[in-house]
Amino acid sequence: MSEQSLSGRKALVTGGAQGIGASIAAALAAAGAAVMIGDIQEDAGRQTAATLREHGGKADFVRLDVTDDAQWAAAVAHTITALGGFDLLINNAGIEVTSLIVDLDADGLRRMCDVNIIGTGLGMKHAFRAMRPDGSAGQGGTVVNIASVAATIAFPAIAGYSGTKSAVDRMTRVAAMEAGKLGYGVRVNCLYPGLIPTEMGLQLANDIVANGLAADVPAAVDAVVAQTPLGRLAEVSDVADAVVFLSSPQARFITGAGLAVDGGMGM
Ligand SMILES: NC(=O)c1ccc[n+]([C@@H]2O[C@H](COP(=O)([O-])OP(=O)(O)OC[C@H]3O[C@@H](n4cnc5c(N)ncnc54)[C@H](O)[C@@H]3O)[C@@H](O)[C@H]2O)c1
């Protein structure tokens, strides 16, 4: 793939203030895209955008709570105005609330449904409305949804999270079908990343220990690595590079796909 495979493209990355989203934003900018970071963390999001600009990228920040339909409409409109278009959406914002099934808490489940399912669904709604031929951006585009290896394997203490990520997986297929059949000119794919030691990943490792499923955090990590044929945890750049590929013309005939970025853990 060329170094500037996304030159001229305009991207919105949700949950881009930190972790995987910040790495995705950096990779898209490095590939030539202008990037809008959407997040509920305003200071961190602005700082991440400023860092990208310091490295020569075109980047900005918009406050976006992905659970809110009106904020989506405003964030997409702002992206089009600020960047001069909108043709790449990365639905990355997500939360994980660890729980054994015997301890499931309705509020925790609802919060995951809100961010992971409703947030992703609303993102695709507003992206399609903007990107389709009669839309406010009107140039077609791509959507990449960040699901999880949790949608492909049974891992203890993450039933609720796995359910929401399986929903992201299914919604990706239906969205790709609609976008293709209805001539929107938008490809839709999802990724299943393996465990990455971001804030979320480290919290999960601690929760696994707290739930009595590993003796300590190193043991929890070792168990995941032992389940992974390529023999390590995932890194944020593994996911970011896959996003760049799926967003690029090199992936022009790929839609409705779920790509594992998990070192083989979920095969
Ligand atoms: N870390 C992992 O091991 C792992 C593995 C597979 C998939 N994922 C998925 O990757 C994505 C990113 O995870 P991460 O590890 O970088 O997590 P993280 O907790 O480090 O970052 C998540 C980001 O999303 C933002 N966010 C949360 N709720 C939001 C909302 N309502 N609206 C807008 N932004 C919101 C947060 O402010 C934060 O910046 C998530 O969807 C997660 O489920 C993570």
The ligand as a Gaussian input file, in Angstrom:
#p B3LYP/6-31G(d) Opt

LIG

0 1
 N       -8.354000      -2.946000      24.456000
 C       -8.733000      -4.124000      24.010000
 O       -8.223000      -5.169000      24.437000
 C       -9.783000      -4.228000      22.939000
 C       -9.907000      -5.438000      22.253000
 C      -10.881000      -5.568000      21.266000
 C      -11.706000      -4.493000      20.961000
 N      -11.556000      -3.325000      21.654000
 C      -12.463000      -2.226000      21.291000
 O      -11.677000      -1.170000      20.758000
 C      -12.327000       0.086000      21.020000
 C      -11.347000       1.027000      21.712000
 O      -10.931000       0.424000      22.922000
 P       -9.693000       0.946000      23.796000
 O       -9.007000      -0.247000      24.318000
 O       -8.934000       1.971000      23.035000
 O      -10.503000       1.624000      25.004000
 P      -10.203000       2.904000      25.889000
 O      -11.084000       2.774000      27.076000
 O       -8.741000       3.076000      26.093000
 O      -10.711000       4.114000      24.965000
 C      -12.064000       4.230000      24.631000
 C      -12.335000       5.643000      24.142000
 O      -13.739000       5.727000      23.844000
 C      -14.246000       6.919000      24.423000
 N      -15.677000       6.797000      24.706000
 C      -16.269000       6.035000      25.647000
 N      -17.585000       6.234000      25.656000
 C      -17.831000       7.141000      24.669000
 C      -19.012000       7.753000      24.178000
 N      -20.214000       7.505000      24.725000
 N      -18.902000       8.609000      23.140000
 C      -17.689000       8.906000      22.595000
 N      -16.541000       8.368000      23.044000
 C      -16.627000       7.498000      24.063000
 C      -13.412000       7.120000      25.677000
 O      -13.485000       8.459000      26.162000
 C      -12.033000       6.711000      25.195000
 O      -11.348000       7.796000      24.617000
 C      -13.559000      -0.255000      21.849000
 O      -14.692000      -0.347000      21.012000
 C      -13.224000      -1.612000      22.425000
 O      -14.379000      -2.329000      22.771000
 C      -10.618000      -3.162000      22.627000

